[in-house]
Amino acid sequence: MPERTTTSAAPPPGPMVDGPHDGEELGVALLVSAARFTRWAGRAADAPMPQALWRALSQLEELGPLRVSTLAALDRTSQPTATALVARLVERGWAEREPDPEDGRAVLVGVSEAGLRRLAEQRRAAARALAPGLGALTPSERADLARGVAVLDRLVAGETPG
């Protein structure tokens, strides 16, 4: 049986705060930190929702009703995987299917009111889990994070931060 390799629980070194960063170096550091942060928050939440369902509901909330094929492409999964994911969302009442107005043969999937409530509950549970750690930061560090969130929001909205 092959020996299993484990990684340290210590976080990998982050980007240097001082000095110039090229966009690629900063992008890699941001992606790694954001992914680790999201996984950590999801594990810590007292109202756990499978990560795949959380991600899909968030996409539907952000982008509106989508075809399953579009959701699969955005989530980088196969169509059968996305179909199964949508079925789980619909079974729980968190998503609804509706006819595609542009193609009567196709169906769009959108987040339901119950799905929006569940998504908000999941986010609040994760935020409660984050609160002690965020509370331990200095006021300056919390202000830095708040500014970083604003920059990220502009970045994903297609604006150039600056």
OpenMM code with the backbone's topology and positions (N, CA, C; nanometers):
from openmm import Vec3, app, unit

residues = "MET PRO GLU ARG THR THR THR SER ALA ALA PRO PRO PRO GLY PRO MET VAL ASP GLY PRO HIS ASP GLY GLU GLU LEU GLY VAL ALA LEU LEU VAL SER ALA ALA ARG PHE THR ARG TRP ALA GLY ARG ALA ALA ASP ALA PRO MET PRO GLN ALA LEU TRP ARG ALA LEU SER GLN LEU GLU GLU LEU GLY PRO LEU ARG VAL SER THR LEU ALA ALA LEU ASP ARG THR SER GLN PRO THR ALA THR ALA LEU VAL ALA ARG LEU VAL GLU ARG GLY TRP ALA GLU ARG GLU PRO ASP PRO GLU ASP GLY ARG ALA VAL LEU VAL GLY VAL SER GLU ALA GLY LEU ARG ARG LEU ALA GLU GLN ARG ARG ALA ALA ALA ARG ALA LEU ALA PRO GLY LEU GLY ALA LEU THR PRO SER GLU ARG ALA ASP LEU ALA ARG GLY VAL ALA VAL LEU ASP ARG LEU VAL ALA GLY GLU THR PRO GLY".split()
positions = [
    Vec3(0.0843, -0.1167, 0.0000),
    Vec3(0.0000, 0.0000, 0.0000),
    Vec3(0.0892, 0.1234, 0.0000),
    Vec3(0.0652, 0.2194, -0.0932),
    Vec3(0.1523, 0.3363, -0.0985),
    Vec3(0.1363, 0.4218, 0.0262),
    Vec3(0.2490, 0.4818, 0.0645),
    Vec3(0.2468, 0.5696, 0.1807),
    Vec3(0.1701, 0.6974, 0.1460),
    Vec3(0.0869, 0.7382, 0.2372),
    Vec3(0.0052, 0.8572, 0.2147),
    Vec3(0.0809, 0.9794, 0.2623),
    Vec3(0.0848, 1.0792, 0.1783),
    Vec3(0.1532, 1.2029, 0.2121),
    Vec3(0.0514, 1.3029, 0.2624),
    Vec3(0.0826, 1.3657, 0.3728),
    Vec3(-0.0051, 1.4701, 0.4244),
    Vec3(0.0686, 1.6026, 0.4212),
    Vec3(-0.0081, 1.7062, 0.4192),
    Vec3(0.0529, 1.8386, 0.4193),
    Vec3(0.0372, 1.8996, 0.5563),
    Vec3(0.1197, 1.9938, 0.5846),
    Vec3(0.1167, 2.0630, 0.7123),
    Vec3(-0.0110, 2.1444, 0.7249),
    Vec3(-0.0582, 2.1574, 0.8477),
    Vec3(-0.1763, 2.2399, 0.8724),
    Vec3(-0.1410, 2.3881, 0.8694),
    Vec3(-0.0130, 2.4193, 0.8734),
    Vec3(0.0278, 2.5596, 0.8696),
    Vec3(0.0025, 2.6172, 0.7313),
    Vec3(-0.0411, 2.7407, 0.7264),
    Vec3(-0.0688, 2.8008, 0.5965),
    Vec3(0.0589, 2.8219, 0.5172),
    Vec3(0.0491, 2.8097, 0.3848),
    Vec3(0.1669, 2.8368, 0.3036),
    Vec3(0.1988, 2.9853, 0.3109),
    Vec3(0.3222, 3.0206, 0.2821),
    Vec3(0.3565, 3.1617, 0.2870),
    Vec3(0.2676, 3.2412, 0.1919),
    Vec3(0.2209, 3.3521, 0.2372),
    Vec3(0.1364, 3.4388, 0.1548),
    Vec3(0.2217, 3.5320, 0.0729),
    Vec3(0.1564, 3.6162, -0.0073),
    Vec3(0.2321, 3.7099, -0.0885),
    Vec3(0.3007, 3.8122, 0.0018),
    Vec3(0.4116, 3.8608, -0.0446),
    Vec3(0.4809, 3.9643, 0.0307),
    Vec3(0.3963, 4.0907, 0.0275),
    Vec3(0.3780, 4.1512, 0.1427),
    Vec3(0.2972, 4.2721, 0.1503),
    Vec3(0.3764, 4.3907, 0.0989),
    Vec3(0.5070, 4.3900, 0.1240),
    Vec3(0.5923, 4.4994, 0.0799),
    Vec3(0.6513, 4.4656, -0.0562),
    Vec3(0.6659, 4.5653, -0.1406),
    Vec3(0.7305, 4.5452, -0.2681),
    Vec3(0.6312, 4.5186, -0.3792),
    Vec3(0.6809, 4.5265, -0.5013),
    Vec3(0.5932, 4.5110, -0.6175),
    Vec3(0.5499, 4.3660, -0.6382),
    Vec3(0.4336, 4.3510, -0.6949),
    Vec3(0.3809, 4.2200, -0.7315),
    Vec3(0.3348, 4.2297, -0.8749),
    Vec3(0.3733, 4.1324, -0.9550),
    Vec3(0.3136, 4.1321, -1.0867),
    Vec3(0.1738, 4.0728, -1.0745),
    Vec3(0.0903, 4.0971, -1.1731),
    Vec3(-0.0480, 4.0525, -1.1675),
    Vec3(-0.0608, 3.9026, -1.1532),
    Vec3(0.0271, 3.8279, -1.2171),
    Vec3(0.0180, 3.6826, -1.2101),
    Vec3(0.0513, 3.6314, -1.0707),
    Vec3(0.1589, 3.6817, -1.0118),
    Vec3(0.1992, 3.6389, -0.8778),
    Vec3(0.0890, 3.6707, -0.7760),
    Vec3(0.0364, 3.7900, -0.7823),
    Vec3(-0.0700, 3.8291, -0.6907),
    Vec3(-0.1966, 3.7483, -0.7179),
    Vec3(-0.2246, 3.7218, -0.8441),
    Vec3(-0.3416, 3.6420, -0.8799),
    Vec3(-0.3349, 3.5019, -0.8226),
    Vec3(-0.2199, 3.4375, -0.8316),
    Vec3(-0.2040, 3.3029, -0.7763),
    Vec3(-0.2225, 3.3062, -0.6252),
    Vec3(-0.1582, 3.4018, -0.5594),
    Vec3(-0.1702, 3.4115, -0.4139),
    Vec3(-0.3153, 3.4362, -0.3732),
    Vec3(-0.3845, 3.5210, -0.4461),
    Vec3(-0.5244, 3.5510, -0.4158),
    Vec3(-0.6119, 3.4273, -0.4345),
    Vec3(-0.5930, 3.3554, -0.5450),
    Vec3(-0.6724, 3.2348, -0.5702),
    Vec3(-0.6507, 3.1293, -0.4619),
    Vec3(-0.5277, 3.1079, -0.4230),
    Vec3(-0.4976, 3.0074, -0.3203),
    Vec3(-0.5599, 3.0492, -0.1872),
    Vec3(-0.5383, 3.1738, -0.1485),
    Vec3(-0.5931, 3.2205, -0.0203),
    Vec3(-0.7450, 3.2198, -0.0202),
    Vec3(-0.8063, 3.2640, -0.1285),
    Vec3(-0.9528, 3.2681, -0.1351),
    Vec3(-1.0119, 3.1276, -0.1290),
    Vec3(-0.9507, 3.0342, -0.1990),
    Vec3(-1.0008, 2.8966, -0.1972),
    Vec3(-0.9869, 2.8353, -0.0582),
    Vec3(-0.8723, 2.8556, 0.0054),
    Vec3(-0.8512, 2.8025, 0.1402),
    Vec3(-0.9491, 2.8654, 0.2383),
    Vec3(-0.9690, 2.9965, 0.2255),
    Vec3(-1.0609, 3.0686, 0.3139),
    Vec3(-1.2035, 3.0167, 0.2970),
    Vec3(-1.2466, 2.9968, 0.1727),
    Vec3(-1.3818, 2.9481, 0.1463),
    Vec3(-1.4015, 2.8073, 0.2013),
    Vec3(-1.3041, 2.7205, 0.1800),
    Vec3(-1.3148, 2.5836, 0.2337),
    Vec3(-1.3178, 2.5848, 0.3859),
    Vec3(-1.2328, 2.6660, 0.4467),
    Vec3(-1.2275, 2.6765, 0.5920),
    Vec3(-1.3608, 2.7275, 0.6472),
    Vec3(-1.4155, 2.8298, 0.5860),
    Vec3(-1.5438, 2.8847, 0.6319),
    Vec3(-1.6548, 2.7816, 0.6164),
    Vec3(-1.6544, 2.7090, 0.5063),
    Vec3(-1.7559, 2.6060, 0.4855),
    Vec3(-1.7484, 2.4943, 0.5872),
    Vec3(-1.6262, 2.4531, 0.6224),
    Vec3(-1.6094, 2.3475, 0.7235),
    Vec3(-1.6493, 2.3970, 0.8617),
    Vec3(-1.6260, 2.5232, 0.8893),
    Vec3(-1.6510, 2.5782, 1.0228),
    Vec3(-1.7985, 2.6122, 1.0463),
    Vec3(-1.8756, 2.6270, 0.9404),
    Vec3(-2.0154, 2.6687, 0.9540),
    Vec3(-2.0946, 2.5660, 1.0331),
    Vec3(-2.1849, 2.6161, 1.1205),
    Vec3(-2.2659, 2.5247, 1.2004),
    Vec3(-2.3915, 2.4783, 1.1267),
    Vec3(-2.4104, 2.5213, 1.0050),
    Vec3(-2.5222, 2.4755, 0.9218),
    Vec3(-2.4637, 2.4278, 0.7892),
    Vec3(-2.3927, 2.3150, 0.7933),
    Vec3(-2.3187, 2.2742, 0.6744),
    Vec3(-2.4081, 2.2398, 0.5555),
    Vec3(-2.3652, 2.2851, 0.4441),
    Vec3(-2.4279, 2.2545, 0.3161),
    Vec3(-2.3155, 2.2009, 0.2283),
    Vec3(-2.3390, 2.0944, 0.1541),
    Vec3(-2.2325, 2.0474, 0.0655),
    Vec3(-2.1802, 2.1616, -0.0221),
    Vec3(-2.0490, 2.1675, -0.0335),
    Vec3(-1.9839, 2.2765, -0.1070),
    Vec3(-2.0378, 2.2894, -0.2491),
    Vec3(-2.0637, 2.1775, -0.3145),
    Vec3(-2.1133, 2.1826, -0.4524),
    Vec3(-2.2501, 2.2502, -0.4594),
    Vec3(-2.3366, 2.2228, -0.3615),
    Vec3(-2.4686, 2.2867, -0.3601),
    Vec3(-2.4562, 2.4354, -0.3305),
    Vec3(-2.3695, 2.4700, -0.2374),
    Vec3(-2.3469, 2.6106, -0.2024),
    Vec3(-2.2965, 2.6875, -0.3246),
    Vec3(-2.2015, 2.6278, -0.3938),
    Vec3(-2.1434, 2.6916, -0.5125),
    Vec3(-2.2489, 2.7093, -0.6220),
    Vec3(-2.3283, 2.6056, -0.6466),
    Vec3(-2.4299, 2.6127, -0.7518),
    Vec3(-2.5375, 2.7154, -0.7177),
    Vec3(-2.5848, 2.7146, -0.5931),
    Vec3(-2.6853, 2.8141, -0.5533),
    Vec3(-2.6308, 2.9553, -0.5665),
    Vec3(-2.5066, 2.9735, -0.5287),
    Vec3(-2.4450, 3.1060, -0.5397),
    Vec3(-2.4365, 3.1506, -0.6853),
    Vec3(-2.4018, 3.0578, -0.7736),
    Vec3(-2.3954, 3.0914, -0.9167),
    Vec3(-2.5331, 3.1298, -0.9694),
    Vec3(-2.6344, 3.0530, -0.9315),
    Vec3(-2.7700, 3.0836, -0.9782),
    Vec3(-2.8188, 3.2168, -0.9217),
    Vec3(-2.7835, 3.2457, -0.7971),
    Vec3(-2.8209, 3.3742, -0.7377),
    Vec3(-2.7540, 3.4888, -0.8137),
    Vec3(-2.6263, 3.4730, -0.8425),
    Vec3(-2.5493, 3.5788, -0.9075),
    Vec3(-2.5890, 3.5989, -1.0542),
    Vec3(-2.6091, 3.4887, -1.1264),
    Vec3(-2.6256, 3.4964, -1.2712),
    Vec3(-2.7696, 3.4834, -1.3186),
    Vec3(-2.8593, 3.4409, -1.2304),
    Vec3(-2.9976, 3.4211, -1.2708),
    Vec3(-3.0163, 3.2827, -1.3295),
    Vec3(-3.1380, 3.2531, -1.3761),
    Vec3(-3.1665, 3.1198, -1.4305),
    Vec3(-3.0726, 3.0835, -1.5457),
    Vec3(-3.0271, 2.9583, -1.5431),
    Vec3(-2.9326, 2.9085, -1.6434),
    Vec3(-2.9777, 2.7729, -1.6944),
    Vec3(-2.9346, 2.7400, -1.8150),
    Vec3(-2.9487, 2.6029, -1.8637),
    Vec3(-2.8495, 2.5160, -1.7874),
    Vec3(-2.8821, 2.3897, -1.7725),
    Vec3(-2.7924, 2.2985, -1.7024),
    Vec3(-2.6568, 2.2947, -1.7724),
    Vec3(-2.6565, 2.2973, -1.9046),
    Vec3(-2.5293, 2.2940, -1.9785),
    Vec3(-2.4435, 2.4164, -1.9462),
    Vec3(-2.5064, 2.5308, -1.9271),
    Vec3(-2.4324, 2.6525, -1.8922),
    Vec3(-2.3773, 2.6418, -1.7505),
    Vec3(-2.4590, 2.5919, -1.6588),
    Vec3(-2.4126, 2.5723, -1.5221),
    Vec3(-2.2949, 2.4753, -1.5200),
    Vec3(-2.3027, 2.3690, -1.5976),
    Vec3(-2.1929, 2.2719, -1.6052),
    Vec3(-2.0657, 2.3385, -1.6552),
    Vec3(-2.0771, 2.4197, -1.7589),
    Vec3(-1.9591, 2.4866, -1.8137),
    Vec3(-1.8990, 2.5841, -1.7124),
    Vec3(-1.9845, 2.6603, -1.6449),
    Vec3(-1.9356, 2.7569, -1.5463),
    Vec3(-1.8708, 2.6884, -1.4270),
    Vec3(-1.9222, 2.5718, -1.3897),
    Vec3(-1.8720, 2.4981, -1.2743),
    Vec3(-1.7596, 2.4017, -1.3120),
    Vec3(-1.7276, 2.3961, -1.4407),
    Vec3(-1.6229, 2.3077, -1.4919),
    Vec3(-1.6504, 2.1622, -1.4572),
    Vec3(-1.7785, 2.1227, -1.4751),
    Vec3(-1.8172, 1.9846, -1.4520),
    Vec3(-1.8823, 1.9300, -1.5780),
    Vec3(-1.9079, 1.8021, -1.5774),
    Vec3(-1.9764, 1.7410, -1.6902),
    Vec3(-2.1259, 1.7721, -1.6827),
    Vec3(-2.1935, 1.7573, -1.7944),
    Vec3(-2.3388, 1.7769, -1.7963),
    Vec3(-2.4097, 1.6784, -1.7023),
    Vec3(-2.3720, 1.5488, -1.7005),
    Vec3(-2.4380, 1.4577, -1.6063),
    Vec3(-2.4178, 1.4984, -1.4595),
    Vec3(-2.2998, 1.5471, -1.4266),
    Vec3(-2.2741, 1.5920, -1.2895),
    Vec3(-2.3617, 1.7119, -1.2557),
    Vec3(-2.3707, 1.8072, -1.3485),
    Vec3(-2.4547, 1.9248, -1.3259),
    Vec3(-2.6021, 1.8862, -1.3179),
    Vec3(-2.6436, 1.7910, -1.3991),
    Vec3(-2.7832, 1.7442, -1.3954),
    Vec3(-2.8144, 1.6840, -1.2584),
    Vec3(-2.7236, 1.6026, -1.2055),
    Vec3(-2.7433, 1.5429, -1.0728),
    Vec3(-2.7446, 1.6508, -0.9648),
    Vec3(-2.6587, 1.7491, -0.9778),
    Vec3(-2.6542, 1.8595, -0.8823),
    Vec3(-2.7855, 1.9370, -0.8832),
    Vec3(-2.8361, 1.9668, -1.0019),
    Vec3(-2.9638, 2.0377, -1.0140),
    Vec3(-3.0766, 1.9547, -0.9535),
    Vec3(-3.0741, 1.8246, -0.9770),
    Vec3(-3.1777, 1.7376, -0.9195),
    Vec3(-3.1764, 1.7466, -0.7675),
    Vec3(-3.0575, 1.7497, -0.7081),
    Vec3(-3.0471, 1.7616, -0.5617),
    Vec3(-3.1018, 1.8957, -0.5144),
    Vec3(-3.0728, 2.0016, -0.5878),
    Vec3(-3.1242, 2.1342, -0.5510),
    Vec3(-3.2769, 2.1386, -0.5604),
    Vec3(-3.3301, 2.0823, -0.6676),
    Vec3(-3.4757, 2.0818, -0.6877),
    Vec3(-3.5439, 1.9965, -0.5810),
    Vec3(-3.4858, 1.8790, -0.5505),
    Vec3(-3.5421, 1.7911, -0.4468),
    Vec3(-3.5545, 1.8618, -0.3127),
    Vec3(-3.4583, 1.9457, -0.2819),
    Vec3(-3.4591, 2.0186, -0.1551),
    Vec3(-3.5469, 2.1438, -0.1602),
    Vec3(-3.5954, 2.1757, -0.2793),
    Vec3(-3.6772, 2.2955, -0.2949),
    Vec3(-3.5959, 2.4234, -0.3069),
    Vec3(-3.4655, 2.4096, -0.3297),
    Vec3(-3.3776, 2.5253, -0.3368),
    Vec3(-3.3627, 2.5805, -0.4784),
    Vec3(-3.4108, 2.5072, -0.5771),
    Vec3(-3.4054, 2.5524, -0.7156),
    Vec3(-3.5346, 2.5108, -0.7841),
    Vec3(-3.5648, 2.5812, -0.8921),
    Vec3(-3.6859, 2.5539, -0.9701),
    Vec3(-3.6496, 2.5494, -1.1173),
    Vec3(-3.7188, 2.4616, -1.1873),
    Vec3(-3.7035, 2.4546, -1.3326),
    Vec3(-3.8149, 2.5365, -1.3961),
    Vec3(-3.7803, 2.6029, -1.5062),
    Vec3(-3.8796, 2.6811, -1.5805),
    Vec3(-3.8476, 2.6706, -1.7289),
    Vec3(-3.9474, 2.6823, -1.8143),
    Vec3(-3.9196, 2.6745, -1.9583),
    Vec3(-3.8288, 2.7893, -2.0026),
    Vec3(-3.7416, 2.7591, -2.0961),
    Vec3(-3.6550, 2.8613, -2.1543),
    Vec3(-3.7386, 2.9396, -2.2556),
    Vec3(-3.7576, 3.0703, -2.2360),
    Vec3(-3.8404, 3.1476, -2.3282),
    Vec3(-3.7828, 3.1552, -2.4705),
    Vec3(-3.6523, 3.1290, -2.4833),
    Vec3(-3.5887, 3.1334, -2.6150),
    Vec3(-3.5926, 2.9996, -2.6877),
    Vec3(-3.6200, 2.8921, -2.6145),
    Vec3(-3.6230, 2.7588, -2.6750),
    Vec3(-3.7174, 2.6716, -2.5924),
    Vec3(-3.8358, 2.6467, -2.6448),
    Vec3(-3.9377, 2.5716, -2.5730),
    Vec3(-3.8966, 2.4307, -2.5353),
    Vec3(-3.7925, 2.3777, -2.5994),
    Vec3(-3.7460, 2.2427, -2.5668),
    Vec3(-3.6516, 2.2423, -2.4475),
    Vec3(-3.5988, 2.3584, -2.4147),
    Vec3(-3.4973, 2.3679, -2.3101),
    Vec3(-3.5585, 2.4160, -2.1783),
    Vec3(-3.4848, 2.3936, -2.0721),
    Vec3(-3.5279, 2.4315, -1.9376),
    Vec3(-3.4195, 2.5176, -1.8739),
    Vec3(-3.4633, 2.6167, -1.8000),
    Vec3(-3.3724, 2.6978, -1.7195),
    Vec3(-3.3884, 2.6567, -1.5737),
    Vec3(-3.2816, 2.6670, -1.4990),
    Vec3(-3.2847, 2.6382, -1.3561),
    Vec3(-3.2524, 2.7679, -1.2841),
    Vec3(-3.3387, 2.8038, -1.1899),
    Vec3(-3.3171, 2.9240, -1.1101),
    Vec3(-3.3291, 2.8934, -0.9632),
    Vec3(-3.2698, 2.9767, -0.8819),
    Vec3(-3.2774, 2.9579, -0.7374),
    Vec3(-3.4175, 2.9979, -0.6905),
    Vec3(-3.4747, 2.9187, -0.6014),
    Vec3(-3.6084, 2.9451, -0.5482),
    Vec3(-3.5988, 3.0385, -0.4272),
    Vec3(-3.7135, 3.0845, -0.3804),
    Vec3(-3.7151, 3.1661, -0.2582),
    Vec3(-3.6580, 3.0862, -0.1418),
    Vec3(-3.6931, 2.9585, -0.1337),
    Vec3(-3.6385, 2.8734, -0.0275),
    Vec3(-3.4866, 2.8595, -0.0437),
    Vec3(-3.4400, 2.8526, -0.1664),
    Vec3(-3.2966, 2.8449, -0.1922),
    Vec3(-3.2247, 2.9721, -0.1506),
    Vec3(-3.2861, 3.0864, -0.1770),
    Vec3(-3.2270, 3.2139, -0.1344),
    Vec3(-3.2185, 3.2201, 0.0182),
    Vec3(-3.3257, 3.1736, 0.0856),
    Vec3(-3.3231, 3.1724, 0.2327),
    Vec3(-3.2147, 3.0779, 0.2842),
    Vec3(-3.2042, 2.9596, 0.2231),
    Vec3(-3.1037, 2.8616, 0.2668),
    Vec3(-2.9627, 2.9124, 0.2422),
    Vec3(-2.9436, 2.9785, 0.1301),
    Vec3(-2.8134, 3.0360, 0.0990),
    Vec3(-2.7769, 3.1437, 0.2012),
    Vec3(-2.8727, 3.2286, 0.2360),
    Vec3(-2.8489, 3.3320, 0.3372),
    Vec3(-2.8174, 3.2687, 0.4725),
    Vec3(-2.8887, 3.1606, 0.5087),
    Vec3(-2.8621, 3.0900, 0.6349),
    Vec3(-2.7205, 3.0328, 0.6358),
    Vec3(-2.6817, 2.9731, 0.5243),
    Vec3(-2.5476, 2.9144, 0.5149),
    Vec3(-2.4411, 3.0224, 0.5292),
    Vec3(-2.4618, 3.1342, 0.4644),
    Vec3(-2.3646, 3.2439, 0.4740),
    Vec3(-2.3581, 3.2988, 0.6160),
    Vec3(-2.4736, 3.3124, 0.6810),
    Vec3(-2.4739, 3.3612, 0.8198),
    Vec3(-2.4035, 3.2618, 0.9121),
    Vec3(-2.4258, 3.1324, 0.8907),
    Vec3(-2.3590, 3.0308, 0.9721),
    Vec3(-2.2075, 3.0386, 0.9535),
    Vec3(-2.1647, 3.0550, 0.8311),
    Vec3(-2.0212, 3.0673, 0.8054),
    Vec3(-1.9677, 3.1963, 0.8680),
    Vec3(-2.0431, 3.3051, 0.8581),
    Vec3(-1.9992, 3.4318, 0.9171),
    Vec3(-1.9878, 3.4201, 1.0694),
    Vec3(-2.0824, 3.3483, 1.1324),
    Vec3(-2.0728, 3.3266, 1.2778),
    Vec3(-1.9451, 3.2502, 1.3118),
    Vec3(-1.9111, 3.1545, 1.2290),
    Vec3(-1.7900, 3.0764, 1.2535),
    Vec3(-1.6646, 3.1619, 1.2342),
    Vec3(-1.6720, 3.2586, 1.1451),
    Vec3(-1.5573, 3.3460, 1.1193),
    Vec3(-1.5425, 3.4558, 1.2236),
    Vec3(-1.6517, 3.4901, 1.2919),
    Vec3(-1.6542, 3.6063, 1.3808),
    Vec3(-1.5427, 3.6057, 1.4857),
    Vec3(-1.5159, 3.4938, 1.5544),
    Vec3(-1.4080, 3.4992, 1.6548),
    Vec3(-1.2725, 3.5355, 1.5938),
    Vec3(-1.2418, 3.4772, 1.4809),
    Vec3(-1.1139, 3.5086, 1.4166),
    Vec3(-1.1077, 3.6523, 1.3685),
    Vec3(-1.2159, 3.6984, 1.3100),
    Vec3(-1.2184, 3.8373, 1.2640),
    Vec3(-1.2141, 3.9338, 1.3819),
    Vec3(-1.2805, 3.8949, 1.4913),
    Vec3(-1.2797, 3.9790, 1.6105),
    Vec3(-1.1419, 3.9898, 1.6734),
    Vec3(-1.0568, 3.8899, 1.6515),
    Vec3(-0.9219, 3.8916, 1.7079),
    Vec3(-0.8262, 3.9796, 1.6279),
    Vec3(-0.8687, 4.0221, 1.5098),
    Vec3(-0.7836, 4.1098, 1.4292),
    Vec3(-0.7827, 4.2499, 1.4888),
    Vec3(-0.6794, 4.3224, 1.4568),
    Vec3(-0.6748, 4.4621, 1.5002),
    Vec3(-0.7739, 4.5430, 1.4160),
    Vec3(-0.8165, 4.6587, 1.4658),
    Vec3(-0.9035, 4.7436, 1.3844),
    Vec3(-0.8420, 4.7767, 1.2482),
    Vec3(-0.7125, 4.7934, 1.2444),
    Vec3(-0.6443, 4.8229, 1.1178),
    Vec3(-0.6526, 4.7046, 1.0218),
    Vec3(-0.6355, 4.5841, 1.0749),
    Vec3(-0.6451, 4.4644, 0.9903),
    Vec3(-0.7873, 4.4462, 0.9375),
    Vec3(-0.8873, 4.4685, 1.0226),
    Vec3(-1.0266, 4.4591, 0.9761),
    Vec3(-1.0545, 4.5635, 0.8688),
    Vec3(-1.0015, 4.6842, 0.8851),
    Vec3(-1.0191, 4.7882, 0.7834),
    Vec3(-0.9511, 4.7471, 0.6525),
    Vec3(-0.8328, 4.6858, 0.6639),
    Vec3(-0.7634, 4.6360, 0.5437),
    Vec3(-0.8494, 4.5319, 0.4720),
    Vec3(-0.9067, 4.4389, 0.5498),
    Vec3(-0.9926, 4.3365, 0.4891),
    Vec3(-1.1142, 4.4001, 0.4225),
    Vec3(-1.1760, 4.4955, 0.4879),
    Vec3(-1.2933, 4.5623, 0.4295),
    Vec3(-1.2563, 4.6307, 0.2986),
    Vec3(-1.1410, 4.6947, 0.2948),
    Vec3(-1.0962, 4.7571, 0.1688),
    Vec3(-1.0694, 4.6505, 0.0630),
    Vec3(-1.0095, 4.5385, 0.1050),
    Vec3(-0.9826, 4.4294, 0.0110),
    Vec3(-1.1106, 4.3717, -0.0471),
    Vec3(-1.2141, 4.3571, 0.0358),
    Vec3(-1.3430, 4.3068, -0.0123),
    Vec3(-1.4000, 4.4029, -0.1163),
    Vec3(-1.3910, 4.5323, -0.0901),
    Vec3(-1.4418, 4.6315, -0.1864),
    Vec3(-1.3663, 4.6228, -0.3186),
    Vec3(-1.2356, 4.6041, -0.3122),
    Vec3(-1.1555, 4.5910, -0.4344),
    Vec3(-1.1953, 4.4647, -0.5098),
    Vec3(-1.2112, 4.3534, -0.4386),
    Vec3(-1.2523, 4.2286, -0.5032),
    Vec3(-1.3893, 4.2427, -0.5685),
    Vec3(-1.4825, 4.3082, -0.4995),
    Vec3(-1.6148, 4.3293, -0.5577),
    Vec3(-1.6056, 4.4078, -0.6886),
    Vec3(-1.5223, 4.5107, -0.6914),
    Vec3(-1.5038, 4.5876, -0.8161),
    Vec3(-1.4383, 4.5027, -0.9232),
    Vec3(-1.3413, 4.4231, -0.8842),
    Vec3(-1.2699, 4.3385, -0.9792),
    Vec3(-1.3632, 4.2397, -1.0461),
    Vec3(-1.4458, 4.1700, -0.9684),
    Vec3(-1.5344, 4.0711, -1.0282),
    Vec3(-1.6498, 4.1365, -1.1024),
    Vec3(-1.6770, 4.2640, -1.0742),
    Vec3(-1.7813, 4.3363, -1.1485),
    Vec3(-1.7265, 4.3893, -1.2808),
    Vec3(-1.5980, 4.3654, -1.3066),
    Vec3(-1.5401, 4.4063, -1.4335),
    Vec3(-1.4768, 4.5435, -1.4317),
    Vec3(-1.4680, 4.6031, -1.3143),
    Vec3(-1.4031, 4.7338, -1.3043),
    Vec3(-1.2566, 4.7133, -1.2739),
    Vec3(-1.1762, 4.8105, -1.3087),
    Vec3(-1.0356, 4.8052, -1.2769),
    Vec3(-1.0144, 4.8712, -1.1408),
    Vec3(-0.9641, 4.7954, -1.0435),
    Vec3(-0.9399, 4.8560, -0.9126),
    Vec3(-0.8377, 4.9680, -0.9249),
    Vec3(-0.8539, 5.0660, -0.8424),
    Vec3(-0.7517, 5.1715, -0.8462),
    Vec3(-0.7905, 5.2966, -0.7831),
] * unit.nanometer
topology = app.Topology()
chain = topology.addChain("A")
for resn in residues:
    res = topology.addResidue(resn, chain)
    for name in ("N", "CA", "C"):
        topology.addAtom(name, app.Element.getBySymbol(name[0]), res)
